[in-house]
Amino acid sequence: MTGTGRDHTFQEIRPVQSLHAPAFEFTEVTGHGDFAEHDRRLEELARQAAAAVASETALVLAPPVASLLEMSLDLGSDDEDLLEDARANAAAREYELALELLDEYLGAHPEHQEGRYLRAYCLYHLDGQGQLEALRILRPLRDEPPADDGLRDRIRDLRRELRRRLAPAEVTAYTQSVRTDPRGALARVEAFLELAPEEGTLSYLLALGQARGGDLERALDTAERGAAQADVDGEQVAALARRLRLALLAPHAAPAVSAFKTGDLDRARRELARMDPRWRRSLVVDDFDAYLTLLLGRADQRATPPAPRLPADRTEDLYSLIADADGQRAADLMRAGQAEQAERLLAHVLALVPRFPWLNFLYAACLYRLLRDPDRAAACARIALRDPTLTQARELLETIKSWQEASLVNPVVDAYVAAMESVRGGVSVERLAALRLRLVGLERTIPALSAAVHSETGTQIVRELGQAIGQRLVEIADAMAVGGLYEKYDRLMSSVKGGISSTPDADRLGHALDGIAAEIKSARKAARKGAGDQLDELAALVVSRRAEVEKVKTGIEVSALVRRFNQLAEEQSDPLARLRADPYTVRSRLNGILEDARRLRRGAKRTLDARDQTLLDELIGTISRTLR
């Protein structure tokens, strides 16, 4: 009799996915001194202009005739009649007739403020090109002392409404023509700005276009005038003016900046003192000098440089003066695919200006591109958020957070997959024990991992990973229980490969099989379905082997009875032995064999095979006939 086991393959039911960081396309690798952003802003400004036209509501500008009557001077009865008729026609919306009267009136009184206002008002209501003429008429009235506060308010309101209508069209015209006719486009914007200097967006576009053409000083003049007069987008124009000033100042401050970067702070201050007075009298240069003094007063010159003791905008200007050129160089390197060189450059410069938002943005982007040091990249991206003009900083930070999570989650996922692959082709109890040890170690990392991830995807993957590990551990426990019982069964059956030769051997094997059956029954109560099915199969196999053992045992017992009978018969075959034998003893021995045979026949009906049953029946019959 031989034992046959079963190969149990441990299979993973549900794979766990890795966490993938989203792709990030860099569109904002330009610096504070880079004016090539002009083209990038055109479509954005065109969209904003269209939205402004669609969203704003026109002012109602009907002139109150009674009020305007009070504003008029005594100009003589004929002229006064002309002005009164013009007012009346304007109020009645007879604008063309009112304009005829006003042309005659203004011919005699060209500087009359109310007359000019009324003419602009009528042109406004006639739409078309007349609205641009109306704005042109009102331009000098913007700066003249008004004859009356009411007239001043009406001039202001009409100019604002004309600007609202005309400025978006000027932005659109510029965006459509600047690529084919840049000079013409700039000239048109400049002409419109003369009529509406409050339009900060157009001042911004004009200054940026002039800077793009290389005329930085003219661009600076445009931006500074625009920042002073703008009532919309003034901050944007002021920021551009600051950048232009820095761009013009940078070559003059370069020797001092170079000395600062080499660590020679005293020489840096001397270089500042030697600057042309025109450029030395600059707030950012004064701030640079004060910062150098602060650095020279440090006890530990090797410590991280402190932040300048300045407002945020002045700190930004100081950092730009020091590091804009380096940032631009790094941006160029990144665009050229040389991220390694850009990283080395940025790491060196950031040691000098660690809180410069734009350089931190570039360094975070560089580290992300290199997939290096996610924690440092995240810290730099958070500093970049301090600059609201870095519009991609928030997107970059979110991307880096996903990358951080991936760098934490994916090694655990990979370790889980590797552990499962180790038992892909089949297992033993020892391999399952090793797998359980690995998975228990991974399971201990799940709480900390859950606390470290915050994105929805990362949280889901960690949750699924924890669930998968828990499920695998339950399956391993079941598989180890099943595998252990199979191995115990196989060892037992291997011990009787040579067969069973005696009743004690059969009894020992039977008792051992009964013990395995009891263990299977106990394990079956707690087993899951898959393991339960395997335990049922093993139980059936044990029952089958147990029945075979009983048959073998019965066969051994039949053979033993036959041997006893044959031995007695052989003893009686010798005449001398038969004469010396006690007939009572022989008969008693035959009765003993017969009783054992009948008892076996009664108790082993199910375990007797046909051959043994025939042999046992013949033995019983022979002995019974002999004893008659």
Secondary structure as GFF3:
##gff-version 3
##sequence-region A 1 628
A	DSSP	alpha_helix	38	55	.	.	.	ID=ss1
A	DSSP	alpha_helix	65	71	.	.	.	ID=ss2
A	DSSP	alpha_helix	77	91	.	.	.	ID=ss3
A	DSSP	alpha_helix	95	108	.	.	.	ID=ss4
A	DSSP	alpha_helix	113	125	.	.	.	ID=ss5
A	DSSP	alpha_helix	130	143	.	.	.	ID=ss6
A	DSSP	alpha_helix	149	177	.	.	.	ID=ss7
A	DSSP	alpha_helix	182	195	.	.	.	ID=ss8
A	DSSP	alpha_helix	200	212	.	.	.	ID=ss9
A	DSSP	alpha_helix	216	229	.	.	.	ID=ss10
A	DSSP	alpha_helix	234	261	.	.	.	ID=ss11
A	DSSP	alpha_helix	265	273	.	.	.	ID=ss12
A	DSSP	alpha_helix	277	280	.	.	.	ID=ss13
A	DSSP	alpha_helix	283	296	.	.	.	ID=ss14
A	DSSP	alpha_helix	312	335	.	.	.	ID=ss15
A	DSSP	alpha_helix	339	350	.	.	.	ID=ss16
A	DSSP	alpha_helix	357	370	.	.	.	ID=ss17
A	DSSP	alpha_helix	374	384	.	.	.	ID=ss18
A	DSSP	alpha_helix	393	421	.	.	.	ID=ss19
A	DSSP	alpha_helix	429	452	.	.	.	ID=ss20
A	DSSP	alpha_helix	456	494	.	.	.	ID=ss21
A	DSSP	alpha_helix	503	526	.	.	.	ID=ss22
A	DSSP	alpha_helix	529	572	.	.	.	ID=ss23
A	DSSP	alpha_helix	575	580	.	.	.	ID=ss24
A	DSSP	alpha_helix	583	603	.	.	.	ID=ss25
A	DSSP	alpha_helix	610	626	.	.	.	ID=ss26
###
